[in-house]
Structure formats: C-alpha cells, structure tokens
Amino acid sequence: MLKFLKKELIFSLSLLIALTACVKRPEIPLSPSVKIGVEEKGNEKKFVVFFNCGLKNENDSTAFVNVGGLIEILNNSGAVILSIPFKSEAILPFETGIIEEKIELNPDQCSPLFELLSIKKEQIESGEEQGNRFIEDKNIVLKKLTLEKMDIIELLRSKIK
C-alpha cells in the first residue's frame, strides 16, 4: 500500500511540475498601429513613425520581466519594410503590455510603409492626412522575443522590499 501511495505522489508531483512549467509566451502583437508625422530638422524632413501594439500575458501566475524583442512590418509579398526593436519592464499575468516606439525615417525609408498603408507622402507633408493606420495581422511578425519568467508572488515580494 505504501509503494502505491509513493508512486501516486511522485506521479502527481511530476504532473504538477510539468503543467506549471508550461508558460504561454506572446505569439503575435495585438492591435498594431502606426501614426506617421513629419518633423523638420534643419533643411531635412524626417518622417516620424509612432508604433504601438499590445503583447498579452495569458498566464495566471507568471509575470514576464525584462521583455524585449523585434517586431517586423512586412509588405504584401513578405519582405521586411520596417524593423522595430522594443523593450518593456514587465507584463503582469492576464495583462496586455503596451509597446510604444518612435522611429525616425527619411523619405526613402518611409516609402514602402506609405505604399503598404495606402498613404500619399504629399498628404502627410501638407497635414491633410494624419497617417493613423492599423496594420493587418498578415503584415506583422514578432521576432526574437526575450523575456524572463517570474512568479507573480516573487515579483510582488521583490517590489515591497
């Protein structure tokens, strides 16, 4: 009888460890969007792209800390037209962490983005067009995601100290 209980206890503990070790990582950026504006620096015009999206933590007791990575915007043929590095301090359980990045581009670098979003450069420069657009899921990829997993209780204890 003792052997049976011992085997059942070992099995239960190994199953618990296996289930809690499986942490779901963010796979896609949520609601990615850009806003494009113009800034004049000296004699040059720079296009400023404000990018934002969400990364969802679907875990119940695991926080993600020191989150970083690369988000790529692709054109319709799959070529990368803009790479956006990002960092976030923490994404708590069941929270959507907001990623906001500002990228400055010259007109040549911004042309593929204008084409993808069906925006005319002249309208952005004149102020007729605000340049606010959502990016379709097929045109965005989350690459090189790095993060540290931390139990939410441990994270809260470290913040109290």
C-alpha positions, 0 to 999 in steps of 0.5 A: 500500500505504501509503494502505491501511495509513493508512486501516486505522489511522485506521479502527481508531483511530476504532473504538477511540475510539468503543467506549471512549467508550461508558460504561454509566451506572446505569439503575435502583437495585438492591435498594431498601429502606426501614426506617421508625422513629419518633423523638420530638422534643419533643411531635412524632413524626417518622417516620424513613425509612432508604433504601438501594439499590445503583447498579452500575458495569458498566464495566471501566475507568471509575470514576464520581466525584462521583455524585449524583442523585434517586431517586423512590418512586412509588405504584401509579398513578405519582405521586411519594410520596417524593423522595430526593436522594443523593450518593456519592464514587465507584463503582469499575468492576464495583462496586455503590455503596451509597446510604444516606439518612435522611429525616425525615417527619411523619405526613402525609408518611409516609402514602402510603409506609405505604399503598404498603408495606402498613404500619399507622402504629399498628404502627410507633408501638407497635414491633410492626412494624419497617417493613423493606420492599423496594420493587418495581422498578415503584415506583422511578425514578432521576432526574437522575443526575450523575456524572463519568467517570474512568479507573480508572488516573487515579483510582488515580494521583490517590489515591497522590499 
